[in-house]
Amino acid sequence: MKVQATVVHRIGLLSFFLLALMAHAEATPVSYDVSVNTNAISGSSGYLSFQFNPGGADAPSATATISNFASIGGTLSVTSNNSGGASGTLPLTVTINNSDQLNELFQGFTFGSSFSFQLTFAGPAIESSSGASSGSAFALSLYASDEQTPLLTIDPNGTVLTILIAPNGDRTVQTFPADDRGSPPTVTIAERIAAVPEPATLWLFAMGAFGLGLAKRRIP
């Protein structure tokens, strides 16, 4: 009976271990590959605005990281301004925390045919559900040289890309066309799918650990 109880106890621990592995696999940062078609305004000067702002004071904390920035025919200006929780400069990695009411990188840019970057979200707002009533929003906007006129979008808020993050971590991606005449969205975005072990693989891994534990018991 003692042996049976020990085995049952170990199976219980095994189940807990397996569930913990699966939860950890799901609670990971989320990344997107973003490409922006600026061919229609190629050669003109303007600005890129990257914002990541909370919807309210109780919004769970989170970080948006912009990396691997690249452009075809475009040129970054020396003019850039970080506000709130934004830090870093392009083409290097830029980090934006949703810590203040306004968190923004405002970057001068001479547009080429396109530019691209990797966008990664991390933190409690992404990795765990909360009882907060407010979420956060990431927004990418393109502006003319007057710093006010939105470019290549029909969005009333002037964005070409918006990602809304709900308090439970759910995300809603919104893209907008350059005009209302049937043009495609200015932004193409695809979520990067992380390599997560299949449940069967996790189970085999856990069973292997379980078997090693039993084997160890037999060795004096």
Order of alpha helices (4+ residues) and beta strands (2+ residues): alpha-beta-beta-beta-beta-beta-beta-beta-beta-alpha-beta-beta-beta-beta-alpha
